[in-house]
């Protein structure tokens, strides 16, 4: 299977080179799509060098500025779909999602699933070096989304995912309202509503060691709004 791994970046110069090298060394032989939002720290230039060193295996999409995680994923999805790959993986650039779990996710897809999530909240999963307030926030957000939207996955906010290409082709990507991290909940909701089979594999989430977290209070508010908006769609047939 042809696998593309999408890595959105903004100011990830400390991480991107070592991450790409680990990805290229995986036995599943993926290609890497870096979507850089004009990082002022030079991440985009590092990405271009990596692409020149691994022609055909590393691809770079440059965007004009910090346009949001959701739109970065969509840009990567469209590029990967145009390359007619079989599987599309999404992950963070900060090593909170370690590449070593990708083969397990691919194997789960081969077992009959359409979307596989690298999950903190299934047996064997967990998080390390995260503060208790952050753990509580993550647990609460997941519980809220699962109960309100009827989501079956345990880790609804995880960005570490492996999709069959056909799953993403079945979704009107340009009509997804959410951006930022709330995009992850909305696309999971739409995948489940379309009847695709969602599975999870356990991962240990590692809090970033290099760089600065991108999660803000504004992102938390957007996520709450997204859940309520989708709840209206679920129960009354339309979103606000």
LUMVODREN-678020 format. One record per residue (C-alpha): residue in one letter; x, y, z; residue number from 1. Coordinates in nm, 3 decimals, padded with zeros to 5 digits. Layout:
LUMVODREN-678020
+---+---------+---------+---------+-----+
: r :      px :      py :      pz :   k :
+---+---------+---------+---------+-----+
: A :       X :       Y :       Z : NUM :
...
+---+---------+---------+---------+-----+
//
This chain:
LUMVODREN-678020
+---+---------+---------+---------+-----+
: r :      px :      py :      pz :   k :
+---+---------+---------+---------+-----+
: X :  00.000 :  00.000 :  00.000 :   1 :
: X :  00.116 :  00.351 : -00.079 :   2 :
: X :  00.116 :  00.557 :  00.241 :   3 :
: X :  00.139 :  00.935 :  00.274 :   4 :
: X :  00.208 :  01.095 :  00.612 :   5 :
: X :  00.088 :  01.454 :  00.653 :   6 :
: X :  00.281 :  01.669 :  00.901 :   7 :
: X :  00.153 :  02.026 :  00.952 :   8 :
: X :  00.425 :  02.258 :  01.080 :   9 :
: X :  00.458 :  02.600 :  01.233 :  10 :
: X :  00.789 :  02.678 :  01.403 :  11 :
: X :  00.909 :  02.317 :  01.430 :  12 :
: X :  01.274 :  02.356 :  01.333 :  13 :
: X :  01.385 :  02.163 :  01.643 :  14 :
: X :  01.182 :  01.858 :  01.545 :  15 :
: X :  01.115 :  01.832 :  01.173 :  16 :
: X :  01.444 :  01.686 :  01.049 :  17 :
: X :  01.468 :  01.406 :  01.306 :  18 :
: X :  01.097 :  01.329 :  01.263 :  19 :
: X :  01.123 :  01.298 :  00.885 :  20 :
: X :  01.427 :  01.071 :  00.911 :  21 :
: X :  01.239 :  00.838 :  01.145 :  22 :
: X :  00.938 :  00.834 :  00.913 :  23 :
: X :  01.147 :  00.751 :  00.609 :  24 :
: X :  01.308 :  00.465 :  00.800 :  25 :
: X :  00.979 :  00.289 :  00.878 :  26 :
: X :  00.927 : -00.055 :  00.723 :  27 :
: X :  00.595 :  00.060 :  00.572 :  28 :
: X :  00.797 :  00.294 :  00.345 :  29 :
: X :  00.581 :  00.609 :  00.359 :  30 :
: X :  00.610 :  00.936 :  00.175 :  31 :
: X :  00.597 :  01.254 :  00.383 :  32 :
: X :  00.393 :  01.565 :  00.308 :  33 :
: X :  00.501 :  01.868 :  00.512 :  34 :
: X :  00.245 :  02.150 :  00.519 :  35 :
: X :  00.428 :  02.457 :  00.648 :  36 :
: X :  00.246 :  02.777 :  00.741 :  37 :
: X :  00.531 :  03.015 :  00.657 :  38 :
: X :  00.715 :  02.938 :  00.981 :  39 :
: X :  00.930 :  03.237 :  01.080 :  40 :
: X :  01.187 :  03.005 :  01.241 :  41 :
: X :  01.289 :  02.856 :  00.905 :  42 :
: X :  01.102 :  02.524 :  00.925 :  43 :
: X :  00.997 :  02.561 :  00.561 :  44 :
: X :  01.357 :  02.595 :  00.444 :  45 :
: X :  01.458 :  02.283 :  00.637 :  46 :
: X :  01.164 :  02.099 :  00.478 :  47 :
: X :  01.279 :  02.200 :  00.131 :  48 :
: X :  01.627 :  02.067 :  00.202 :  49 :
: X :  01.484 :  01.739 :  00.322 :  50 :
: X :  01.274 :  01.715 :  00.004 :  51 :
: X :  01.584 :  01.772 : -00.208 :  52 :
: X :  01.769 :  01.500 : -00.018 :  53 :
: X :  01.484 :  01.249 : -00.055 :  54 :
: X :  01.336 :  01.327 : -00.395 :  55 :
: X :  00.996 :  01.168 : -00.442 :  56 :
: X :  00.961 :  01.074 : -00.075 :  57 :
: X :  00.931 :  01.416 :  00.089 :  58 :
: X :  00.694 :  01.681 : -00.045 :  59 :
: X :  00.644 :  02.034 :  00.085 :  60 :
: X :  00.336 :  02.255 :  00.068 :  61 :
: X :  00.408 :  02.618 :  00.156 :  62 :
: X :  00.122 :  02.835 :  00.277 :  63 :
: X :  00.116 :  03.211 :  00.318 :  64 :
: X :  00.073 :  03.219 :  00.696 :  65 :
: X : -00.072 :  03.052 :  01.003 :  66 :
: X : -00.407 :  02.951 :  00.854 :  67 :
: X : -00.515 :  02.684 :  01.102 :  68 :
: X : -00.461 :  02.315 :  01.161 :  69 :
: X : -00.781 :  02.208 :  00.986 :  70 :
: X : -00.702 :  02.383 :  00.660 :  71 :
: X : -00.346 :  02.247 :  00.675 :  72 :
: X : -00.485 :  01.895 :  00.694 :  73 :
: X : -00.721 :  01.964 :  00.405 :  74 :
: X : -00.434 :  02.092 :  00.191 :  75 :
: X : -00.240 :  01.775 :  00.273 :  76 :
: X : -00.544 :  01.552 :  00.210 :  77 :
: X : -00.602 :  01.700 : -00.134 :  78 :
: X : -00.239 :  01.656 : -00.231 :  79 :
: X : -00.227 :  01.297 : -00.104 :  80 :
: X : -00.552 :  01.209 : -00.282 :  81 :
: X : -00.412 :  01.353 : -00.606 :  82 :
: X : -00.116 :  01.115 : -00.568 :  83 :
: X : -00.360 :  00.819 : -00.552 :  84 :
: X : -00.214 :  00.684 : -00.230 :  85 :
: X : -00.394 :  00.410 : -00.039 :  86 :
: X : -00.357 :  00.535 :  00.318 :  87 :
: X : -00.320 :  00.884 :  00.462 :  88 :
: X : -00.166 :  00.933 :  00.807 :  89 :
: X : -00.185 :  01.258 :  01.004 :  90 :
: X :  00.040 :  01.340 :  01.298 :  91 :
: X :  00.196 :  01.626 :  01.492 :  92 :
: X :  00.552 :  01.737 :  01.427 :  93 :
: X :  00.654 :  01.762 :  01.794 :  94 :
: X :  00.702 :  01.389 :  01.874 :  95 :
: X :  00.388 :  01.374 :  02.087 :  96 :
: X :  00.296 :  01.117 :  01.820 :  97 :
: X :  00.588 :  00.881 :  01.769 :  98 :
: X :  00.638 :  00.727 :  01.422 :  99 :
: X :  00.692 :  00.381 :  01.575 : 100 :
: X :  00.314 :  00.339 :  01.608 : 101 :
: X :  00.238 :  00.385 :  01.238 : 102 :
: X :  00.298 :  00.018 :  01.139 : 103 :
: X :  00.046 : -00.088 :  01.406 : 104 :
: X : -00.207 :  00.157 :  01.264 : 105 :
: X : -00.151 :  00.023 :  00.912 : 106 :
: X : -00.199 : -00.335 :  01.035 : 107 :
: X : -00.528 : -00.234 :  01.199 : 108 :
: X : -00.645 : -00.087 :  00.868 : 109 :
: X : -00.553 : -00.415 :  00.697 : 110 :
: X : -00.772 : -00.595 :  00.951 : 111 :
: X : -01.078 : -00.423 :  00.808 : 112 :
: X : -01.096 : -00.073 :  00.957 : 113 :
: X : -01.133 :  00.246 :  00.755 : 114 :
: X : -00.998 :  00.499 :  01.006 : 115 :
: X : -00.758 :  00.408 :  01.285 : 116 :
: X : -00.679 :  00.646 :  01.569 : 117 :
: X : -00.361 :  00.639 :  01.778 : 118 :
: X : -00.538 :  00.652 :  02.112 : 119 :
: X : -00.445 :  00.747 :  02.467 : 120 :
: X : -00.770 :  00.613 :  02.606 : 121 :
: X : -00.773 :  00.244 :  02.520 : 122 :
: X : -00.594 : -00.031 :  02.720 : 123 :
: X : -00.219 :  00.009 :  02.674 : 124 :
: X : -00.245 :  00.379 :  02.589 : 125 :
: X : -00.159 :  00.679 :  02.802 : 126 :
: X :  00.021 :  01.012 :  02.828 : 127 :
: X :  00.348 :  01.109 :  02.992 : 128 :
: X :  00.496 :  01.441 :  03.102 : 129 :
: X :  00.159 :  01.615 :  03.074 : 130 :
: X :  00.034 :  01.836 :  03.356 : 131 :
: X : -00.275 :  01.726 :  03.547 : 132 :
: X : -00.477 :  02.027 :  03.423 : 133 :
: X : -00.397 :  01.932 :  03.064 : 134 :
: X : -00.486 :  01.566 :  03.126 : 135 :
: X : -00.815 :  01.670 :  03.285 : 136 :
: X : -00.891 :  01.905 :  02.996 : 137 :
: X : -00.825 :  01.629 :  02.742 : 138 :
: X : -01.032 :  01.374 :  02.931 : 139 :
: X : -01.318 :  01.621 :  02.973 : 140 :
: X : -01.317 :  01.723 :  02.606 : 141 :
: X : -01.331 :  01.361 :  02.497 : 142 :
: X : -01.608 :  01.270 :  02.740 : 143 :
: X : -01.810 :  01.575 :  02.630 : 144 :
: X : -01.772 :  01.500 :  02.258 : 145 :
: X : -01.850 :  01.130 :  02.297 : 146 :
: X : -02.162 :  01.185 :  02.502 : 147 :
: X : -02.305 :  01.474 :  02.298 : 148 :
: X : -02.220 :  01.343 :  01.950 : 149 :
: X : -02.245 :  00.969 :  02.010 : 150 :
: X : -01.888 :  00.912 :  01.894 : 151 :
: X : -01.766 :  00.557 :  01.943 : 152 :
: X : -01.392 :  00.630 :  01.950 : 153 :
: X : -01.241 :  00.694 :  02.291 : 154 :
: X : -00.983 :  00.951 :  02.178 : 155 :
: X : -01.191 :  01.192 :  01.970 : 156 :
: X : -00.942 :  01.480 :  01.982 : 157 :
: X : -00.638 :  01.280 :  01.869 : 158 :
: X : -00.465 :  01.402 :  01.555 : 159 :
: X : -00.266 :  01.080 :  01.510 : 160 :
: X : -00.481 :  00.897 :  01.255 : 161 :
: X : -00.464 :  00.667 :  00.955 : 162 :
: X : -00.739 :  00.699 :  00.692 : 163 :
: X : -00.819 :  00.495 :  00.387 : 164 :
: X : -00.815 :  00.737 :  00.093 : 165 :
: X : -01.176 :  00.649 :  00.012 : 166 :
: X : -01.288 :  00.773 :  00.354 : 167 :
: X : -01.160 :  01.123 :  00.284 : 168 :
: X : -01.295 :  01.114 : -00.071 : 169 :
: X : -01.642 :  01.051 :  00.075 : 170 :
: X : -01.635 :  01.375 :  00.277 : 171 :
: X : -01.692 :  01.724 :  00.136 : 172 :
: X : -01.368 :  01.858 :  00.281 : 173 :
: X : -01.425 :  02.216 :  00.170 : 174 :
: X : -01.757 :  02.222 :  00.356 : 175 :
: X : -01.604 :  02.140 :  00.694 : 176 :
: X : -01.661 :  02.451 :  00.902 : 177 :
: X : -01.416 :  02.388 :  01.183 : 178 :
: X : -01.053 :  02.484 :  01.186 : 179 :
: X : -00.791 :  02.434 :  01.453 : 180 :
: X : -00.814 :  02.129 :  01.676 : 181 :
: X : -01.195 :  02.123 :  01.661 : 182 :
: X : -01.151 :  02.008 :  01.300 : 183 :
: X : -01.044 :  01.669 :  01.437 : 184 :
: X : -01.374 :  01.617 :  01.616 : 185 :
: X : -01.579 :  01.731 :  01.318 : 186 :
: X : -01.410 :  01.504 :  01.066 : 187 :
: X : -01.440 :  01.207 :  01.305 : 188 :
: X : -01.811 :  01.283 :  01.342 : 189 :
: X : -01.855 :  01.289 :  00.964 : 190 :
: X : -01.656 :  00.968 :  00.916 : 191 :
: X : -01.879 :  00.786 :  01.165 : 192 :
: X : -02.197 :  00.936 :  01.019 : 193 :
: X : -02.094 :  00.808 :  00.676 : 194 :
: X : -02.080 :  00.454 :  00.813 : 195 :
: X : -01.705 :  00.394 :  00.799 : 196 :
: X : -01.551 :  00.157 :  01.053 : 197 :
: X : -01.337 :  00.335 :  01.314 : 198 :
: X : -01.074 :  00.155 :  01.523 : 199 :
: X : -00.806 :  00.253 :  01.774 : 200 :
: X : -00.458 :  00.134 :  01.864 : 201 :
: X : -00.290 :  00.227 :  02.194 : 202 :
: X : -00.015 :  00.487 :  02.197 : 203 :
: X :  00.179 :  00.666 :  02.467 : 204 :
: X :  00.133 :  01.038 :  02.407 : 205 :
: X :  00.455 :  01.225 :  02.482 : 206 :
: X :  00.418 :  01.591 :  02.572 : 207 :
: X :  00.637 :  01.803 :  02.347 : 208 :
: X :  00.994 :  01.859 :  02.461 : 209 :
: X :  01.100 :  02.113 :  02.199 : 210 :
: X :  00.912 :  02.422 :  02.082 : 211 :
: X :  00.589 :  02.576 :  02.212 : 212 :
: X :  00.242 :  02.423 :  02.242 : 213 :
: X : -00.011 :  02.556 :  01.989 : 214 :
: X : -00.319 :  02.492 :  02.208 : 215 :
: X : -00.482 :  02.816 :  02.328 : 216 :
: X : -00.792 :  02.914 :  02.523 : 217 :
: X : -00.945 :  03.023 :  02.193 : 218 :
: X : -00.898 :  02.669 :  02.055 : 219 :
: X : -01.080 :  02.526 :  02.357 : 220 :
: X : -01.375 :  02.761 :  02.303 : 221 :
: X : -01.387 :  02.669 :  01.934 : 222 :
: X : -01.391 :  02.299 :  02.021 : 223 :
: X : -01.687 :  02.343 :  02.257 : 224 :
: X : -01.874 :  02.541 :  01.993 : 225 :
: X : -01.802 :  02.272 :  01.732 : 226 :
: X : -01.949 :  01.998 :  01.952 : 227 :
: X : -02.266 :  02.199 :  02.016 : 228 :
: X : -02.300 :  02.291 :  01.648 : 229 :
: X : -02.266 :  01.929 :  01.539 : 230 :
: X : -02.508 :  01.821 :  01.813 : 231 :
: X : -02.772 :  02.044 :  01.656 : 232 :
: X : -02.702 :  01.881 :  01.320 : 233 :
: X : -02.723 :  01.536 :  01.476 : 234 :
: X : -03.056 :  01.590 :  01.650 : 235 :
: X : -03.233 :  01.845 :  01.429 : 236 :
: X : -03.074 :  01.783 :  01.090 : 237 :
: X : -02.886 :  02.108 :  01.048 : 238 :
: X : -02.590 :  02.289 :  01.199 : 239 :
: X : -02.568 :  02.651 :  01.308 : 240 :
+---+---------+---------+---------+-----+
//
